[in-house]
Amino acid sequence: MLSDIVQAALASCDGVQFDSCDTCLQCGGELAGYDVKKKQFAVLMDRNQKKVIHVLVKRFRCRQCGQICLADQPFYPDTRIGSPVVDLCVTLGGTMHFPRVTSCLAEMGVVVDRWSVRNYVQKNCHTIPTVDM
């Protein structure tokens, strides 16, 4: 049941567009739409076939300083997968070894290699609230 919930939650993000950004992060200036970038959010296994979940992130150009800004998005800095998947890696990595986390995620149908799990756990700088089951 847990695998179905995780897969459904991640799959529901496929094609969702994130397009909210109020002001320039550098100077606080007004933003104008620039383009939309497709980013990988997660990789799921569906009947022995990988399915890549993508989200769309709008980019903006500041009218004052020319800086390109990304809309608010579900990614942590310096990560290539969505924050819910990173949170799963960090949470599971707190109680088990990295290869076991990879196996556990694979059982849920989520594809993340053990080296990425290791990097996410070691670079974790935030606390994720959890409940023992």
C-alpha positions in Angstrom: 0.0 0.0 0.0 2.9 2.4 0.8 4.4 1.8 -2.6 1.1 2.7 -4.3 0.8 5.9 -2.3 4.4 7.0 -3.1 4.1 6.1 -6.8 0.7 7.9 -7.1 2.0 11.0 -5.4 5.1 11.2 -7.6 3.2 10.3 -10.8 0.6 13.0 -10.1 3.4 15.6 -10.5 4.0 14.6 -14.2 3.7 17.7 -16.4 2.8 20.1 -13.6 4.0 23.6 -14.3 5.6 25.8 -11.6 5.3 29.4 -12.6 5.2 31.5 -9.4 7.9 34.0 -8.6 7.3 37.5 -7.2 10.4 39.5 -7.5 14.1 39.1 -8.6 16.1 37.2 -6.0 19.2 39.5 -6.7 17.8 43.0 -6.7 14.0 42.7 -5.9 13.1 44.0 -9.3 10.1 43.3 -11.5 10.2 40.0 -13.5 9.1 39.3 -17.1 8.4 35.8 -18.4 11.4 34.2 -20.2 10.7 30.6 -21.0 9.8 27.2 -19.5 12.3 24.5 -18.7 11.5 20.8 -18.4 13.1 19.2 -15.4 13.3 15.6 -14.3 11.4 15.1 -11.0 11.6 11.4 -10.4 12.1 8.0 -12.2 9.5 5.3 -11.5 9.5 1.6 -12.4 6.3 0.7 -14.1 6.1 -3.0 -15.1 9.8 -3.4 -15.5 10.0 -0.2 -17.6 11.4 3.1 -16.4 9.0 6.1 -16.5 10.5 9.5 -16.1 8.3 12.1 -14.3 9.0 15.7 -15.5 7.8 19.0 -14.2 7.9 22.3 -16.0 9.6 25.3 -14.3 9.1 28.8 -15.7 12.1 31.1 -15.9 11.9 34.8 -15.6 14.2 37.7 -16.6 14.6 40.7 -14.2 13.7 43.9 -16.0 16.2 45.8 -13.9 19.4 43.7 -13.6 18.8 41.1 -16.3 19.2 38.1 -14.0 17.4 34.9 -14.9 15.3 33.6 -12.0 13.5 30.3 -11.7 9.9 30.0 -10.3 9.4 28.5 -6.9 10.0 24.8 -7.6 10.1 21.4 -5.7 13.9 21.0 -5.9 16.6 21.5 -3.3 19.7 23.4 -4.4 22.2 21.2 -6.2 19.9 18.2 -6.6 18.6 16.6 -9.8 15.5 15.0 -8.5 12.4 16.3 -6.7 12.5 17.2 -3.0 10.0 14.5 -2.0 12.4 11.8 -3.4 15.4 13.5 -1.7 13.4 13.5 1.6 12.7 9.8 1.2 16.4 9.1 0.7 17.4 11.2 3.7 14.7 9.7 6.0 15.5 6.1 5.1 19.2 6.9 5.1 18.9 7.9 8.8 18.2 4.3 9.7 19.8 2.1 7.1 22.8 1.8 4.8 22.8 3.5 1.4 22.5 0.3 -0.7 19.6 -0.8 1.5 17.9 2.6 0.9 18.3 2.1 -2.9 16.7 -1.4 -2.5 13.9 -0.1 -0.4 13.1 2.7 -2.9 13.2 0.1 -5.7 10.6 -2.0 -3.9 8.4 1.2 -3.9 9.1 1.6 -7.6 11.4 4.6 -7.2 14.7 4.6 -9.0 17.7 6.2 -7.2 21.2 4.9 -7.3 23.1 4.3 -4.0 25.7 7.0 -4.8 23.0 9.6 -5.2 21.4 8.4 -1.9 24.8 8.8 -0.2 25.2 12.3 -1.5 21.7 13.4 -0.5 22.1 12.0 3.0 25.6 13.4 3.6 24.7 16.9 2.2 21.4 17.0 4.1 21.1 20.3 6.0 17.4 20.2 7.1 15.3 18.2 9.4 12.5 16.1 8.0 9.7 15.4 10.4 9.0 11.6 10.6 6.8 9.2 12.5 7.8 5.6 13.3 5.5 3.0 11.8 
